[in-house]
Amino acid sequence: MREWLFKNRAADWEQMTNLPKTLRSELAEGLQLWTTEIVRHTQSDDGTEKLLLQLADGGQVECVLLRDRVRRTICISTQVGCGMGCVFCASGLDGVDRNLTTGEIVEQILRLQHLLADDERLSHLVVMGMGEPLANLDALLPALEESHRPDGLEISHRRITISTVGLPKSIERLARTNASYRLAVSLHAPNDELRNQLVPVNEKIGLTAILEAVDNYFAVSGRRLTFEYVLLANINDDPQHARQLSQLLRGREALLNVIPYNPVAGLPYQTPSHQRQTQFRQILEASGIRVHFRHLKGDRIDAACGQLRRSQAGPQVVSLG
């Protein structure tokens, strides 16, 4: 059964032809293979595909397949909603309903694998969808092991990335497991004052504690760190922010992913101008920071986390207050 699900991409019991026909019939009658229903499947010209899945209890989560040359990367969710409260993110606008189970996380992976052509293979996995992954480690870690196992998807640890806003205790727990997954920390601000506004959970944590935890994770895992920075027009894209960010990251073996904001209907945030983006990048590079500006993918299909789910419920306008 594992071989049929992970290797042969079986969609139902009937396709598992080396099982006795009577057994297949009994399984079809008594054991539901899939617990989710595909509510929407959207596709973009750049090869990006997104699924909106409805769970057995009525909740909805999103997962994405991204195609980039030979890479086939999937992005999965770990929670229904998110409790971190990032002000620009569609996932957390309604808070968090619950954690996903290990099975629900694995099912996203298998659903996305079904979107591939026969000659395509999943190469990378990022846990960067709805929810805070480190708030659901109990369910996430077994799911990632299913992806890594030789009789699973055989995705190397170094090609699996866990994204987090930075929960020091959970990062320390991850380090104690001797896991060698890549860690991506979403900064979004170069100082605590601004980060408290953009990522409210930071008020109880602070950048110093986060950086100490990730430095320890790097020492234990040996995996190069990645820092994420969503660039918001006229909020965190000023030259002084770039200089502060350079100072914060200087001396660390890390890559900085700068992500121009993907606008969300109902939210007041915008994508910075090309000139503003270029200036920000030049300051970082001049300071010796390894920086990569990520291109928007799937923006025409509501590919940013939480957008597709909210589009099902209709637009809501959030005031700047």
PAZAPA-4460 file (N, C-alpha, C; in steps of 0.05 Angstrom, whole numbers, plus 32768, in hexadecimal, padded with zeros to 4 digits):
% residues 321
    n_x    n_y    n_z   ca_x   ca_y   ca_z    c_x    c_y    c_z   seq   type   mol
   8011   7FE8   8000   8000   8000   8000   8011   8019   8000     1      M     A
   8027   8019   800F   803A   8030   8010   8045   8035   7FF4     2      R     A
   804D   801F   7FE7   8058   8022   7FCC   8044   802E   7FB9     3      E     A
   802B   8025   7FBB   8016   8030   7FA9   8011   804E   7FAF     4      W     A
   8011   8056   7FC8   800B   8071   7FCF   8022   8084   7FC9     5      L     A
   803A   807C   7FD1   8051   808F   7FCF   8060   808C   7FB4     6      F     A
   8062   8074   7FAA   8072   8070   7F91   8061   8070   7F78     7      K     A
   804A   8062   7F79   803A   805F   7F61   8023   8072   7F5F     8      N     A
   8020   8083   7F74   800C   8099   7F74   7FEF   808F   7F70     9      R     A
   7FE9   807A   7F7D   7FCD   806F   7F7A   7FB9   8083   7F85    10      A     A
   7FA3   8086   7F77   7F8E   8099   7F80   7F77   808B   7F8F    11      A     A
   7F75   8070   7F8C   7F60   8062   7F9A   7F69   8045   7F9E    12      D     A
   7F5A   8036   7FAE   7F61   801A   7FB4   7F61   8009   7F9B    13      W     A
   7F4F   800E   7F89   7F4C   7FFD   7F71   7F65   7FFD   7F60    14      E     A
   7F75   8012   7F61   7F8D   8014   7F51   7FA4   8002   7F5C    15      Q     A
   7FA1   7FF9   7F75   7FB6   7FE8   7F81   7FB3   7FCC   7F78    16      M     A
   7FBA   7FC6   7F5F   7FB2   7FAE   7F51   7FC0   7F94   7F5B    17      T     A
   7FD6   7F97   7F6B   7FE2   7F7E   7F76   7FD6   7F76   7F90    18      N     A
   7FC1   7F84   7F99   7FB2   7F7C   7FB0   7F9A   7F6B   7FA6    19      L     A
   7F92   7F56   7FB5   7F7B   7F46   7FAC   7F62   7F58   7FA8    20      P     A
   7F53   7F52   7F93   7F3C   7F62   7F8C   7F28   7F64   7FA3    21      K     A
   7F24   7F4D   7FB1   7F11   7F4E   7FC8   7F1B   7F60   7FDE    22      T     A
   7F35   7F61   7FE2   7F40   7F72   7FF7   7F3C   7F8F   7FEE    23      L     A
   7F41   7F95   7FD5   7F3D   7FB0   7FCB   7F20   7FB9   7FCF    24      R     A
   7F0E   7FA7   7FCA   7EF1   7FAE   7FCE   7EEB   7FB3   7FEB    25      S     A
   7EF6   7FA3   7FFD   7EF1   7FA6   8019   7EFD   7FC1   8023    26      E     A
   7F15   7FC7   8019   7F22   7FE0   8021   7F12   7FF8   8017    27      L     A
   7F08   7FF7   7FFF   7EF9   800D   7FF4   7EDF   8012   8003    28      A     A
   7ED4   7FFC   800E   7EBB   7FFE   801D   7EC0   8008   803A    29      E     A
   7ED6   7FFE   8046   7ED9   8003   8062   7EEF   8017   806B    30      G     A
   7F00   8020   8058   7F16   8031   805F   7F19   8047   804A    31      L     A
   7F12   805F   8052   7F14   8076   803F   7F32   807D   803B    32      Q     A
   7F3B   807D   8022   7F57   8082   801C   7F5E   809F   8020    33      L     A
   7F4D   80B1   8018   7F52   80CE   801A   7F3F   80DA   802E    34      W     A
   7F49   80EC   803F   7F39   80F9   8053   7F32   8116   804B    35      T     A
   7F3F   811F   8035   7F3A   813A   802B   7F2B   813A   8011    36      T     A
   7F1F   8150   800B   7F12   8154   7FF1   7F1E   816D   7FE3    37      E     A
   7F24   816A   7FCA   7F2F   8181   7FBB   7F18   8194   7FB4    38      I     A
   7F18   81AC   7FC1   7F03   81BF   7FBD   7F09   81D0   7FA4    39      V     A
   7F22   81D8   7FA1   7F2A   81E8   7F8A   7F46   81DF   7F81    40      R     A
   7F4B   81E0   7F67   7F65   81DA   7F5C   7F6B   81F0   7F48    41      H     A
   7F7E   8201   7F4E   7F85   8217   7F3C   7FA0   8213   7F30    42      T     A
   7FA4   821E   7F18   7FBD   821B   7F09   7FC5   8236   7EFE    43      Q     A
   7FE0   823A   7EFD   7FEB   8253   7EF3   7FFC   824D   7EDA    44      S     A
   8000   8261   7ECA   8010   825E   7EB1   802D   8256   7EB7    45      D     A
   8037   825D   7ECF   8052   8256   7ED6   8055   8239   7EE0    46      D     A
   8040   822A   7EE0   8041   820E   7EE8   8039   8209   7F05    47      G     A
   8034   821F   7F13   802B   821C   7F2F   800F   8211   7F31    48      T     A
   800A   81FE   7F43   7FEF   81F4   7F47   7FE9   81F4   7F65    49      E     A
   7FD1   81FB   7F6C   7FC9   81FD   7F88   7FAF   81EE   7F8D    50      K     A
   7FAF   81E0   7FA3   7F97   81D1   7FAC   7F8C   81DD   7FC5    51      L     A
   7F72   81E1   7FC6   7F64   81E7   7FDE   7F56   81CE   7FE7    52      L     A
   7F5D   81C3   7FFE   7F53   81AA   8008   7F40   81AE   801F    53      L     A
   7F2A   81A0   801E   7F17   81A1   8035   7F1B   8188   8046    54      Q     A
   7F1E   818D   8060   7F23   8177   8072   7F09   816B   807B    55      L     A
   7F0C   8154   8089   7EF4   8145   8091   7EE2   8155   80A4    56      A     A
   7EEE   8167   80B4   7EDE   8177   80C7   7ED4   8191   80BB    57      D     A
   7ED9   8196   80A1   7ED0   81AE   8094   7EE5   81C4   8090    58      G     A
   7EFB   81C2   809F   7F10   81D6   809C   7F1D   81D4   8080    59      G     A
   7F2C   81E8   8078   7F39   81E9   805E   7F56   81F1   8061    60      Q     A
   7F67   81E4   8050   7F84   81EB   804F   7F8D   81EC   8032    61      V     A
   7FA3   81F9   802E   7FAE   81FC   8013   7FC9   81EF   8011    62      E     A
   7FD0   81E6   7FF9   7FEA   81DB   7FF3   7FF0   81E1   7FD6    63      C     A
   800A   81E3   7FCF   8012   81ED   7FB5   8028   81DC   7FA9    64      V     A
   8027   81D9   7F8F   803D   81CD   7F7F   8049   81E3   7F6E    65      L     A
   8064   81E6   7F70   8072   81FA   7F61   8086   81EC   7F4E    66      L     A
   8086   81F4   7F35   8098   81E9   7F21   80AD   81FF   7F1A    67      R     A
   80C6   81F8   7F1C   80DC   820A   7F15   80F2   81FA   7F08    68      D     A
   80F3   81FC   7EED   8106   81EC   7EDE   8103   81CE   7EE5    69      R     A
   8118   81C2   7EF1   8116   81A5   7EF7   810A   81A1   7F13    70      V     A
   8108   81B6   7F23   80FE   81B3   7F3E   80E0   81B0   7F3E    71      R     A
   80D7   819F   7F51   80BA   819C   7F56   80B7   819E   7F74    72      R     A
   80AF   81B6   7F7D   80AE   81BC   7F99   8091   81BD   7FA2    73      T     A
   808B   81B1   7FB9   8070   81B4   7FC4   8072   81C4   7FDE    74      I     A
   805C   81D3   7FE3   805A   81E3   7FFC   8041   81D9   800A    75      C     A
   8044   81D1   8024   802E   81C5   8032   8027   81D5   804B    76      I     A
   800F   81D1   8056   8005   81DE   806E   8006   81CC   8086    77      S     A
   8007   81D8   809E   8008   81C8   80B6   7FF1   81CF   80CA    78      T     A
   7FE2   81E4   80C4   7FCC   81EC   80D5   7FB5   81F6   80C5    79      Q     A
   7F9D   81F5   80D0   7F86   8203   80C3   7F87   821F   80CE    80      V     A
   7F8F   8232   80BD   7F93   824D   80C6   7FAF   8250   80D2    81      G     A
   7FB3   8265   80E1   7FCD   826A   80EE   7FC9   827C   8106    82      C     A
   7FD8   8277   811B   7FD5   8287   8133   7FEB   829C   8137    83      G     A
   7FFD   829F   8124   8014   82B1   8128   800C   82CF   8123    84      M     A
   7FF7   82D4   8114   7FEC   82EF   8111   7FFC   8302   80FF    85      G     A
   800C   82F8   80ED   801B   8309   80DA   8006   831A   80CB    86      C     A
   8009   8334   80CD   7FF4   8346   80C4   7FEF   8346   80A6    87      V     A
   8002   833D   8096   8000   833E   8079   7FF9   8323   806D    88      F     A
   7FF5   830F   807E   7FF1   82F4   8074   7FD4   82EC   8075    89      C     A
   7FCA   82E0   805F   7FAE   82D7   805D   7FA9   82BF   806F    90      A     A
   7FBD   82AF   8075   7FB8   8296   8084   7FAE   829C   80A0    91      S     A
   7FB8   82B1   80AD   7FB2   82B5   80C9   7F9D   82C9   80CE    92      G     A
   7F8F   82D3   80BA   7F7B   82E8   80BE   7F64   82DF   80D0    93      L     A
   7F5E   82C5   80D0   7F49   82BB   80E0   7F53   82AA   80F8    94      D     A
   7F6D   82AC   80FD   7F79   829C   8113   7F7D   827F   810B    95      G     A
   7F82   826F   811F   7F87   8252   811A   7F70   8242   8125    96      V     A
   7F67   822F   8116   7F51   821D   811E   7F5C   8204   812D    97      D     A
   7F70   81F7   8120   7F7C   81DF   812C   7F95   81D7   811D    98      R     A
   7FA4   81C5   8129   7FBB   81B9   811C   7FB1   81A3   8109    99      N     A
   7FC0   819F   80F4   7FBB   8188   80E2   7FC7   816F   80EE   100      L     A
   7FBC   8158   80E7   7FC7   813F   80F0   7FDE   8137   80DD   101      T     A
   7FEE   8124   80E5   8003   811A   80D4   7FF7   8110   80B9   102      T     A
   7FE1   8101   80BB   7FD5   80F7   80A3   7FCC   810D   8090   103      G     A
   7FC1   8123   809B   7FB7   8139   808A   7FCE   8147   807D   104      E     A
   7FE5   8148   808A   7FFD   8154   807E   8008   8142   8068   105      I     A
   8009   8128   806D   8013   8116   8058   8000   8116   8040   106      V     A
   7FE6   8118   8045   7FD3   8117   802F   7FD6   812F   801C   107      E     A
   7FDE   8146   8027   7FE4   815D   8015   7FFA   8156   8002   108      Q     A
   800F   8149   800D   8026   8141   7FFC   801E   812E   7FE6   109      I     A
   800E   811A   7FED   8005   8107   7FD9   7FF2   8113   7FC5   110      L     A
   7FE0   8125   7FCE   7FCE   8132   7FBB   7FDE   8143   7FA7   111      R     A
   7FF3   8151   7FB0   8003   8161   7F9D   8013   814F   7F8A   112      L     A
   801C   8138   7F94   802C   8126   7F83   801A   811C   7F6C   113      Q     A
   8000   811A   7F70   7FEE   8111   7F5B   7FED   8125   7F44   114      H     A
   7FF5   813E   7F49   7FF4   8152   7F34   800B   8150   7F20   115      L     A
   801F   8140   7F27   8037   813D   7F17   8032   812B   7EFF   116      L     A
   8040   8130   7EE9   8040   811E   7ED3   8050   8105   7EDA   117      A     A
   804E   80F0   7ECB   805C   80D7   7ED1   807A   80DB   7ED2   118      D     A
   8085   80EE   7EC2   80A2   80F1   7EC2   80AB   8107   7ED5   119      D     A
   8099   8111   7EE6   80A0   8125   7EFA   80A2   8118   7F16   120      E     A
   80B4   8123   7F26   80B8   8118   7F41   80BB   812F   7F55   121      R     A
   80AF   812C   7F6C   80B2   8141   7F81   80D0   8142   7F89   122      L     A
   80DB   815A   7F8A   80F7   815D   7F91   80FB   816D   7FAB   123      S     A
   80EA   8180   7FB1   80ED   8190   7FC9   80D2   8193   7FD7   124      H     A
   80D4   8196   7FF1   80BC   819A   8002   80C1   81B1   8015   125      L     A
   80AE   81C4   8015   80B0   81DA   8028   8097   81DB   8039   126      V     A
   809B   81DE   8053   8084   81E1   8065   8081   81FE   806A   127      V     A
   8072   820B   8058   8070   8228   8057   8054   8231   8050   128      M     A
   8041   821E   8054   8025   8224   804D   8017   8230   8065   129      G     A
   7FFE   822A   8068   7FEE   8235   807E   7FF8   822A   8099   130      M     A
   7FFA   823C   80AD   8001   8233   80C8   801E   8237   80CE   131      G     A
   8024   8235   80E8   8040   8236   80F2   8049   8219   80F7   132      E     A
   805C   820F   80E6   8064   81F3   80E8   806F   81EB   8103   133      P     A
   807E   81FD   8110   808A   81F6   8129   8076   81F5   8140   134      L     A
   805E   81FE   813B   8049   81FC   814F   803A   81E1   814D   135      A     A
   8043   81D1   8139   8036   81B6   8135   804B   81A1   812E   136      N     A
   8061   81A2   813D   8077   818F   8138   806F   8172   813D   137      L     A
   805D   816D   8150   8056   8151   8156   804A   8143   813E   138      D     A
   803B   8152   812D   802F   8146   8115   8042   8149   80FD   139      A     A
   8051   815F   80FC   8061   8165   80E5   8079   8152   80E2   140      L     A
   8088   814D   80F7   80A0   813D   80F4   809B   8121   80E9   141      L     A
   8086   8113   80F3   8081   80F9   80E7   8079   80FB   80C9   142      P     A
   806B   8110   80C2   8063   8114   80A6   807C   8118   8094   143      A     A
   808F   8127   809E   80A7   812C   808F   80B8   8113   808C   144      L     A
   80B7   8102   80A1   80C6   80E8   809F   80B9   80D7   808A   145      E     A
   809F   80D8   8086   8092   80C8   8071   809C   80D1   8056   146      E     A
   80A1   80EB   8053   80AB   80F6   803A   80C8   80EE   8035   147      S     A
   80D7   80EA   804A   80F3   80E5   8048   80F9   80C7   8045   148      H     A
   80E8   80B6   804F   80ED   8099   8050   80F3   808E   8034   149      R     A
   8104   8079   8033   810A   806C   8019   80F0   8060   800C   150      P     A
   80DD   8057   801D   80C4   804C   8013   80AF   8062   8013   151      D     A
   80B7   807B   8016   80A5   8092   8014   80AB   80A1   7FFA   152      G     A
   80B1   80BB   7FFC   80B7   80CB   7FE4   80D5   80CF   7FE0   153      L     A
   80E5   80C6   7FF3   8102   80C8   7FF1   810C   80E4   7FEC   154      E     A
   80FF   80F8   7FF9   8108   8113   7FF7   811E   8118   800C   155      I     A
   8135   8120   8003   814C   8124   8016   8145   8139   802B   156      S     A
   8150   8135   8043   814C   8149   8059   8155   8164   8050   157      H     A
   816A   8166   8040   8174   8181   8038   8162   818E   8024   158      R     A
   814E   817F   801A   813B   818B   8007   8120   8190   8014   159      R     A
   811F   818E   802E   8107   8193   803D   810C   81AB   804F   160      I     A
   80FB   81C0   804C   80FF   81D9   805B   80E6   81DE   806C   161      T     A
   80EB   81E5   8085   80D6   81EC   8098   80D8   820A   809C   162      I     A
   80C2   8218   8097   80C1   8235   809B   80B3   823C   80B5   163      S     A
   80BE   8250   80C3   80B3   8258   80DD   80B7   8276   80E2   164      T     A
   80A5   8281   80F2   80A8   829D   80FA   80BD   829F   8110   165      V     A
   80C5   8288   811B   80D9   8288   812F   80CE   8282   814B   166      G     A
   80CC   8268   8152   80C4   8260   816D   80DC   8252   817A   167      L     A
   80EB   8261   818A   8105   8256   8194   8103   823B   81A1   168      P     A
   80F0   8236   81B2   80EE   821C   81C0   80EA   8205   81AC   169      K     A
   80DA   820A   8198   80D5   81F6   8184   80ED   81F2   8172   170      S     A
   80FC   8207   816C   8114   8205   815D   8129   81F4   816C   171      I     A
   812A   81F9   8187   813C   81E9   8197   8134   81CC   8198   172      E     A
   811A   81C7   8199   8110   81AB   8198   8117   819E   817E   173      R     A
   8115   81AD   8168   811C   81A2   814D   8139   819B   814C   174      L     A
   814A   81AC   8159   8167   81A7   815A   816D   818D   8169   175      A     A
   815E   8188   817E   8162   8170   818F   815B   8156   8181   176      R     A
   814A   8158   816C   8143   8140   815D   8159   8138   8149   177      T     A
   816E   8149   8147   8183   8144   8134   8179   8144   8117   178      N     A
   8162   8151   8113   8158   8153   80F7   816A   8165   80E7   179      A     A
   816C   8160   80CE   817D   8171   80BD   816D   817F   80A8   180      S     A
   8154   8185   80AE   8143   8194   809C   814E   81B1   809A   181      Y     A
   8149   81BE   8084   8150   81DA   8082   813B   81EA   8091   182      R     A
   8144   8200   809D   8133   8212   80AD   8132   822D   80A0   183      L     A
   811A   8237   809B   8116   8252   8090   8107   8262   80A5   184      A     A
   8113   8279   80AD   8108   828A   80C1   80FD   82A3   80B5   185      V     A
   80E3   82A8   80B9   80D6   82BF   80AD   80DA   82D7   80BF   186      S     A
   80EB   82E9   80B6   80F1   8301   80C6   80DD   8318   80C2   187      L     A
   80DC   8321   80A9   80CA   8336   80A0   80D0   8352   80AC   188      H     A
   80E2   8354   80BE   80EA   836D   80CA   8106   836B   80D5   189      A     A
   8116   8380   80D5   8131   837F   80DF   8135   8387   80FC   190      P     A
   811E   838E   8109   8120   8397   8125   8106   838E   8133   191      N     A
   8107   838D   814D   80F0   8383   815D   80D9   8396   815B   192      D     A
   80DE   83B0   815A   80C8   83C3   815A   80B5   83BF   8142   193      E     A
   80C1   83BD   812A   80B1   83B9   8112   80A6   839C   8111   194      L     A
   80B6   8389   811A   80AD   836D   8119   8096   8368   812C   195      R     A
   8095   8376   8142   807E   8374   8154   8064   837C   8146   196      N     A
   8066   838F   8134   804F   8399   8126   8046   8385   8110   197      Q     A
   805A   837A   8102   8054   8368   80EB   804F   834B   80F4   198      L     A
   805E   8342   8108   805B   8327   8112   8056   8328   8130   199      V     A
   803E   832C   8139   8037   8332   8155   8043   831E   8169   200      P     A
   8046   8305   8162   8051   82F1   8174   806D   82F8   817D   201      V     A
   807B   8309   816D   8096   8311   8173   8098   8320   818E   202      N     A
   8083   832C   8197   8084   833B   81B0   808B   8329   81C7   203      E     A
   8085   8310   81C6   808B   82FD   81DC   80A5   82EE   81D7   204      K     A
   80B2   82F3   81C0   80CA   82E4   81B9   80E2   82F6   81B6   205      I     A
   80E2   8307   81A1   80F8   8318   819B   810C   830C   8188   206      G     A
   8118   831C   8177   812B   8313   8163   8144   8306   816F   207      L     A
   814D   8310   8186   8165   8305   8192   8162   82E7   8199   208      T     A
   814C   82E0   81A5   8147   82C4   81AD   8144   82B3   8194   209      A     A
   8137   82BD   817F   8134   82AE   8166   814F   82A8   8159   210      I     A
   8160   82BC   8157   817A   82B9   814A   818C   82A6   815A   211      L     A
   818A   82A7   8175   819A   8294   8185   8191   8278   8180   212      E     A
   8177   8273   817D   816D   8258   8178   8175   824E   815D   213      A     A
   8173   825F   8149   817A   8256   812D   8198   8252   812A   214      V     A
   81A8   8262   8138   81C5   825E   8138   81CC   8243   8143   215      D     A
   81BE   823B   8159   81C3   8221   8165   81BA   820B   8152   216      N     A
   81A3   820F   8144   819A   81FB   8131   81AE   81F7   811A   217      Y     A
   81BA   820D   8111   81CE   820B   80FC   81E6   81FB   8106   218      F     A
   81EE   8200   811F   8205   81F2   812B   8200   81D5   812C   219      A     A
   81E7   81CD   8133   81E1   81B0   8136   81DC   81A3   811B   220      V     A
   81CD   81B0   8109   81C5   81A3   80F0   81D9   81A7   80DA   221      S     A
   81E8   81BC   80DB   81FA   81C2   80C5   81ED   81CD   80AC   222      G     A
   81D2   81D0   80AD   81C3   81DA   8096   81C4   81F8   8095   223      R     A
   81CA   8203   807E   81CA   8220   807B   81AE   822B   8081   224      R     A
   81AD   8241   808F   8194   824D   8096   8189   825E   8080   225      L     A
   816F   8261   807F   8162   8273   806C   8151   8286   807C   226      T     A
   8152   82A0   8075   8141   82B3   8082   812E   82BE   806C   227      F     A
   8115   82C1   8073   8100   82CB   8061   80F9   82E7   8069   228      E     A
   80F4   82F8   8055   80ED   8314   805A   80D9   831D   8045   229      Y     A
   80C0   831F   804D   80AB   8328   803A   80AD   8347   8039   230      V     A
   80B1   8351   8021   80B6   836D   801C   809B   837C   8018   231      L     A
   8094   838E   802A   807B   839C   802A   8080   83B9   8023   232      L     A
   8072   83C3   800F   8076   83DF   8005   8073   83F3   801C   233      A     A
   8087   8404   8020   8087   841A   8033   8083   8412   8050   234      N     A
   8089   83F9   8056   8087   83EF   8071   80A1   83E4   807B   235      I     A
   80AD   83D0   806C   80C6   83C5   8075   80DB   83C4   805E   236      N     A
   80D7   83D6   804A   80E8   83D6   8032   80F9   83EF   8030   237      D     A
   80FC   83FD   8046   810C   8416   8046   812A   840F   8046   238      D     A
   813B   8420   803B   8158   841A   803C   8163   8416   8058   239      P     A
   8158   8423   806C   8161   841F   8087   815A   8403   8091   240      Q     A
   8144   83F8   8087   813D   83DC   808E   8151   83C9   8082   241      H     A
   8159   83CE   8069   816D   83BD   805C   8187   83BE   806B   242      A     A
   8190   83D5   8074   81A9   83D7   8084   81A7   83C9   809E   243      R     A
   8190   83CC   80AC   818C   83BE   80C5   818C   83A0   80C2   244      Q     A
   817F   8397   80AC   817E   837A   80A6   819A   836F   80A1   245      L     A
   81AA   837E   8092   81C5   8376   808D   81D5   8373   80A6   246      S     A
   81D1   8386   80B9   81DF   8384   80D2   81D6   836C   80E3   247      Q     A
   81BC   8366   80E1   81B1   8350   80F0   81BC   8335   80E7   248      L     A
   81C0   8332   80CD   81C7   8318   80C1   81E5   8315   80BC   249      L     A
   81F4   832B   80BE   8210   832A   80B7   821F   8315   80C8   250      R     A
   8230   8305   80BA   8240   82F1   80C7   8233   82D6   80C9   251      G     A
   821A   82D4   80C1   820C   82BA   80C2   820D   82AC   80A7   252      R     A
   8210   8292   80A8   8210   8281   8090   81F3   827D   8088   253      E     A
   81E8   8290   8079   81CC   8290   8074   81C5   829C   8059   254      A     A
   81AE   8296   804F   81A3   82A1   8037   818A   82B1   803E   255      L     A
   8188   82C9   8033   8170   82D9   8038   815E   82D9   801F   256      L     A
   8146   82CF   8023   8132   82CF   800E   8120   82E7   8011   257      N     A
   8121   82FA   7FFF   8110   8311   7FFF   80F8   830C   7FED   258      V     A
   80E0   830F   7FF8   80C8   8308   7FE9   80B7   8321   7FE5   259      I     A
   80B6   832C   7FCE   80A4   8343   7FC9   8087   833A   7FCF   260      P     A
   8079   834A   7FDD   805E   8342   7FE8   804B   833B   7FD1   261      Y     A
   803D   8325   7FD6   8028   831C   7FC3   800D   8326   7FCF   262      N     A
   8002   833B   7FC3   7FEA   8348   7FCF   7FD3   8335   7FD5   263      P     A
   7FC6   833A   7FEB   7FAF   832A   7FF4   7F96   833C   7FF4   264      V     A
   7F81   8333   7FE8   7F68   8342   7FE7   7F5F   8349   8003   265      A     A
   7F58   8362   8007   7F4E   836A   8021   7F63   8374   8034   266      G     A
   7F7D   8370   802E   7F93   837A   803E   7FA0   8393   8031   267      L     A
   7FAA   83A5   8041   7FB3   83BF   8036   7FD0   83BF   802C   268      P     A
   7FDD   83A8   802C   7FFA   83A8   8026   7FFF   83A4   8008   269      Y     A
   8015   83B0   7FFF   801B   83B0   7FE2   8037   83A7   7FDC   270      Q     A
   803C   839F   7FC3   8056   8397   7FBA   8067   83B0   7FB5   271      T     A
   8080   83B1   7FBF   8092   83C8   7FBA   8098   83CB   7F9D   272      P     A
   809E   83E4   7F95   80A5   83E9   7F79   80BF   83DB   7F72   273      S     A
   80C4   83D8   7F59   80DD   83CB   7F50   80F5   83DB   7F59   274      H     A
   80F3   83F5   7F58   8109   8406   7F61   810F   8402   7F7F   275      Q     A
   80FA   8400   7F8F   80FD   83FC   7FAB   810A   83E0   7FB1   276      R     A
   8101   83CC   7FA2   810C   83B2   7FA5   812A   83B1   7F9E   277      Q     A
   8131   83BE   7F88   814D   83BF   7F7F   815F   83CC   7F93   278      T     A
   8156   83E3   7F9E   8165   83F1   7FB2   816A   83E0   7FCB   279      Q     A
   8155   83D2   7FD4   8156   83C1   7FEB   816B   83AB   7FE7   280      F     A
   816A   839F   7FCF   817D   8389   7FC9   8199   8393   7FC7   281      R     A
   819E   83AA   7FBC   81B9   83B4   7FB9   81C6   83B9   7FD4   282      Q     A
   81B7   83C3   7FE6   81C2   83C8   8001   81CA   83AE   800F   283      I     A
   81B9   839A   800C   81BF   8380   8018   81D8   8374   800C   284      L     A
   81D9   8374   7FF1   81F0   8368   7FE3   820A   8377   7FE9   285      E     A
   8208   8391   7FEC   8220   83A1   7FF2   822B   839B   800E   286      A     A
   8219   8390   801F   8221   8389   803A   822A   836C   803D   287      S     A
   822B   835E   8026   8235   8343   8026   8220   832E   802D   288      G     A
   8206   8335   802C   81F1   8323   8033   81EA   8312   801A   289      I     A
   81E8   82F8   801D   81DF   82E7   8007   81C1   82E9   8005   290      R     A
   81B8   82F5   7FEF   819C   82FC   7FED   8190   82F1   7FD3   291      V     A
   8178   82E7   7FD5   8169   82DE   7FBD   814E   82EB   7FBD   292      H     A
   8146   82F8   7FA7   812C   8303   7FA5   811A   82EF   7F97   293      F     A
   8105   82E7   7FA5   80F4   82D2   7F9B   80DF   82DF   7F88   294      R     A
   80DC   82D2   7F71   80C7   82DB   7F5E   80AC   82D1   7F67   295      H     A
   8097   82E2   7F63   807C   82D9   7F69   8074   82C2   7F56   296      L     A
   806A   82AD   7F62   8060   8297   7F52   8043   8291   7F5A   297      K     A
   8032   828D   7F46   8017   8286   7F4C   8006   829C   7F56   298      G     A
   800F   82B6   7F52   7FFF   82CC   7F5D   7FE4   82CE   7F50   299      D     A
   7FE1   82C4   7F38   7FC7   82C5   7F2B   7FB3   82B0   7F35   300      R     A
   7FBD   829D   7F45   7FAB   8288   7F4F   7FA9   8289   7F6E   301      I     A
   7FAE   82A1   7F79   7FAC   82A4   7F97   7FBF   8290   7FA4   302      D     A
   7FD9   8290   7F9C   7FEB   827C   7FA6   7FF7   8283   7FC1   303      A     A
   7FF5   829C   7FCA   7FFF   82A2   7FE5   7FEE   8294   7FFA   304      A     A
   7FFB   828C   8010   7FEE   827B   8024   7FD4   8288   802E   305      C     A
   7FBF   8278   802D   7FA5   8281   8037   7F93   8290   8024   306      G     A
   7F9E   8298   800D   7F8E   82A8   7FFB   7F77   8299   7FEE   307      Q     A
   7F7D   8280   7FE6   7F69   8270   7FD8   7F52   8269   7FEB   308      L     A
   7F59   8263   8004   7F44   825C   8018   7F32   8274   801D   309      R     A
   7F3E   828C   801F   7F2E   82A4   8025   7F1D   82AC   800D   310      R     A
   7F27   82A6   7FF5   7F18   82AD   7FDD   7EFE   829D   7FDB   311      S     A
   7EFD   8285   7FE8   7EE5   8275   7FE8   7ECF   8282   7FF9   312      Q     A
   7ED8   8291   800E   7EC5   829E   8020   7EBD   82BA   8018   313      A     A
   7ECA   82C4   8002   7EC4   82DF   7FF9   7ED7   82F3   8005   314      G     A
   7EDB   830A   7FF8   7EEE   831E   8001   7EE6   832B   801B   315      P     A
   7EFA   8331   802C   7EF5   8340   8044   7F0A   8357   8045   316      Q     A
   7F01   836E   804D   7F12   8385   804D   7F1C   838A   8069   317      V     A
   7F36   838D   806B   7F42   8393   8085   7F4C   83B0   8085   318      V     A
   7F43   83BF   8099   7F4A   83DB   809A   7F65   83E0   80A6   319      S     A
   7F72   83F5   809E   7F8C   83FC   80A9   7F88   8407   80C6   320      L     A
   7F6F   840E   80CD   7F6A   8418   80E8   7F75   8434   80EC   321      G     A
***
